Amino acid sequence: MTIPLFRSAAFAAIVILSLSCQPRSPENRVVAQVNGDRITLAELREEIALYRDQHQGEPETESAADDHLKSIIERRLMLQEAAKEAIPPPAGASGRSRERMLISQLVRTKTGEWESRIVATEEDIRRHYDRLRFDVMVTVAHAKDLATAENIAEQMRLGKPVPDSEILGPLFYESVRLTALENAFDLDRGDIGVFAADDGFMVIQVMKKEPLKLPSYKSMREKLRNDALEIMREKTMADWMESVKSKAKIVVNQALVKEAAAGVK
């Protein structure tokens, strides 16, 4: 029997409508949008599960789920930038492998653009050496705004207890470079400083600063220069990423972020 065209079209419309009205899978709920590109609850939970599998036994901070989401957002932004640069997708690759290869090519492309502007002066090389020469023990406190951070710094100067502060160390420069904590190596014992950090501001008080045994500056200079250049490249890339993020439209469902961590075994 032949079904009239209008009847078959009407039937198709009913099927599409019924499918669209089906309840959305909880895992497909949108945790964040990056320039309209969706990140689902399932993607965030997969990221968390992968990290836990690779770092078994390590404690997680309260902000772990936010940190994992930040990583996904940054990857998504870099993939969008790769598309803008018309970087061709790698043949035969898919999933995470494809993403890693695209991002690696983007990094090489951007680094090539900046290379002529990245120069390590003698002062830069010496500063890198001086930071490597010590380990430090610090008291650290966090603040959302500069005024609060400066108030915390004043409390530290007066020797008053600071709620939610923590003692970290001994710290070595290589383990904290390109974070706010690297500034501790420019301070002397007893000094207090306020520095910009990912979550606002960090107040650092140096409790101990102990010298380490290193070869002479002269014998290490070429390696120090190469290391300083690499740090400058990393910082330039980090600054570029922050610029990209500042121009992006990013919307986050914070309630779902909390739910994500709770739902991963």
C-alpha positions in Angstrom: 0.0 0.0 0.0 1.3 3.5 -0.9 1.2 6.0 1.9 0.3 9.5 0.8 3.2 11.9 1.0 1.5 14.3 3.4 0.7 11.4 5.8 4.3 10.1 5.8 5.6 13.6 6.4 3.2 14.0 9.3 4.3 10.7 10.7 8.0 11.7 10.5 7.2 14.9 12.3 5.5 13.1 15.1 8.5 10.7 15.5 11.0 13.7 15.6 8.8 15.5 18.1 8.5 12.5 20.3 12.3 11.9 20.2 13.0 15.6 21.1 10.6 15.3 24.0 12.4 12.3 25.5 14.1 13.3 28.9 17.7 14.2 28.3 20.3 11.9 29.8 21.7 13.3 33.0 25.2 12.8 31.7 24.4 15.0 28.7 23.6 18.0 30.8 25.8 21.0 30.0 28.4 21.9 32.6 29.9 24.7 30.6 29.8 26.5 27.2 32.9 27.9 25.5 31.9 30.3 22.7 28.8 28.2 22.3 30.7 24.9 22.3 29.2 22.6 24.9 31.0 20.6 27.6 28.8 17.9 29.1 28.7 16.4 32.6 29.9 13.1 31.0 33.1 14.8 29.6 33.9 16.4 33.0 33.4 13.1 34.8 35.6 11.3 32.3 38.4 13.8 32.9 38.1 13.4 36.7 38.1 9.6 36.4 41.1 9.6 34.1 43.0 11.8 36.6 42.1 9.6 39.5 43.2 6.5 37.7 46.6 8.0 36.9 47.1 9.5 40.4 45.8 6.8 42.7 46.3 7.5 46.4 46.9 11.3 45.9 44.6 13.5 47.9 42.3 15.9 46.0 41.7 19.5 46.9 38.2 21.0 47.2 38.7 22.8 43.9 39.7 19.7 42.0 36.6 19.5 39.8 37.0 23.2 39.0 40.6 22.6 38.0 39.6 19.7 35.7 36.9 21.8 34.1 39.5 24.6 33.6 41.7 22.1 31.7 38.9 21.1 29.4 37.9 24.7 28.8 41.5 25.6 27.9 41.8 22.6 25.6 38.5 23.6 23.9 39.7 27.1 23.4 43.0 25.9 21.9 41.1 23.6 19.5 39.0 26.6 18.5 42.2 28.6 17.9 43.6 25.8 15.9 40.5 26.0 13.7 41.0 29.7 13.2 44.6 29.1 12.2 43.4 26.6 9.7 45.6 23.9 11.1 44.7 20.7 9.3 43.4 17.8 11.4 45.9 14.9 11.7 45.1 12.0 9.3 44.0 8.8 11.0 43.8 10.3 14.5 40.6 10.6 16.6 39.5 11.4 20.1 42.1 12.6 22.6 45.0 11.7 20.2 43.6 14.0 17.6 43.1 16.8 20.1 46.7 16.4 21.5 48.2 16.5 18.0 46.2 19.6 17.0 47.1 21.4 20.2 50.8 20.5 19.7 50.8 21.9 16.2 49.1 25.1 17.5 51.7 25.5 20.2 54.5 25.1 17.6 52.8 27.6 15.3 52.4 30.3 18.0 55.9 29.7 19.4 57.3 30.2 15.9 55.5 33.6 15.8 57.0 34.7 19.1 60.5 33.2 18.8 62.2 36.3 17.5 60.8 38.4 20.4 61.9 36.0 23.2 65.4 36.9 24.4 67.1 36.0 27.7 69.2 38.8 29.0 72.1 38.3 31.4 69.8 39.6 34.2 67.2 36.9 33.3 69.8 34.2 33.4 71.2 35.4 36.7 67.7 35.6 38.2 67.0 32.0 37.2 70.2 30.9 38.8 69.5 32.8 42.0 66.1 31.2 42.3 67.6 27.7 41.9 70.1 28.4 44.7 67.6 28.1 47.6 64.7 26.2 49.0 62.0 28.0 51.0 59.4 27.4 53.7 56.5 29.8 53.4 53.2 30.7 55.0 50.5 31.2 52.3 47.0 32.8 52.4 44.6 33.4 49.6 42.3 36.3 48.9 39.7 37.1 46.2 40.6 40.8 46.0 43.6 43.0 46.5 42.2 44.9 49.5 41.7 41.7 51.4 45.1 40.4 50.5 46.8 43.6 51.7 44.9 43.3 55.0 46.1 39.7 55.4 49.7 40.9 54.7 49.3 43.5 57.5 48.1 40.9 59.9 51.1 38.7 59.1 53.4 41.7 59.7 51.8 42.2 63.1 52.3 38.5 63.9 48.6 37.9 64.2 47.1 34.5 63.2 45.6 34.4 59.7 42.6 32.1 59.3 42.9 29.5 56.5 46.6 30.1 56.0 48.9 27.2 55.4 52.6 26.4 55.7 54.3 25.0 52.6 57.7 23.6 52.1 60.4 23.1 51.7 59.7 24.3 48.1 62.1 24.2 45.2 61.9 26.6 42.3 61.5 24.1 39.6 58.4 22.6 41.2 56.5 25.9 41.5 57.7 28.0 38.5 55.1 29.9 36.5 52.8 29.9 39.6 52.4 32.7 42.2 54.7 30.7 44.5 57.8 31.3 42.3 57.8 34.9 43.8 58.8 33.5 47.2 62.3 32.9 45.8 62.8 36.6 45.2 62.0 37.4 48.8 64.3 37.2 51.9 63.5 35.4 55.1 60.8 37.3 57.0 59.6 39.2 53.9 55.9 39.3 53.0 54.5 39.9 49.5 51.2 40.0 47.7 51.0 38.5 44.3 48.4 37.9 41.6 47.3 34.2 41.4 44.8 32.1 39.5 42.1 32.4 42.1 42.7 36.1 42.9 45.7 37.0 45.1 48.3 35.1 47.2 50.0 36.5 50.3 53.4 34.9 50.9 55.6 35.1 54.0 59.0 33.5 53.8 59.7 31.6 57.0 62.9 29.9 56.0 65.3 30.3 53.1 68.1 27.7 52.9 71.0 27.7 50.4 71.5 24.7 48.1 74.8 23.4 46.7 74.9 24.2 43.0 77.8 24.3 40.4 79.1 27.7 39.7 77.1 30.2 37.6 79.8 30.2 34.9 79.8 26.4 34.5 76.0 26.3 34.3 75.4 29.4 32.2 74.5 27.8 28.9 72.0 25.4 30.5 70.6 28.3 32.6 70.2 30.4 29.4 68.3 27.5 27.7 66.1 27.0 30.8 65.4 30.7 31.0 64.3 30.8 27.4 62.0 27.8 27.9 60.4 29.5 30.9 59.9 32.6 28.9 58.2 30.6 26.1 55.9 28.9 28.6 55.0 32.3 30.2 54.3 33.8 26.8 52.1 30.9 25.9 50.3 31.2 29.3 49.8 35.0 28.8 48.4 34.3 25.3 46.0 31.7 26.7 44.8 34.2 29.3 44.2 36.7 26.6 42.2 34.2 24.6 40.1 33.3 27.7 39.4 37.0 28.5 37.9 37.4 25.0 35.9 34.2 25.1 32.3 33.8 26.2 32.5 31.1 28.9 29.4 30.1 30.9 29.7 27.6 33.8 27.0 25.7 35.7 28.7 25.6 39.1 26.1 23.3 40.6 26.8 20.6 38.0 30.6 21.0 38.6 30.1 20.0 42.2 27.8 17.2 41.2 30.4 15.9 38.7 33.1 15.2 41.4 30.5 13.5 43.6 29.4 11.1 40.9 32.8 9.7 40.0 33.9 6.5 41.7 
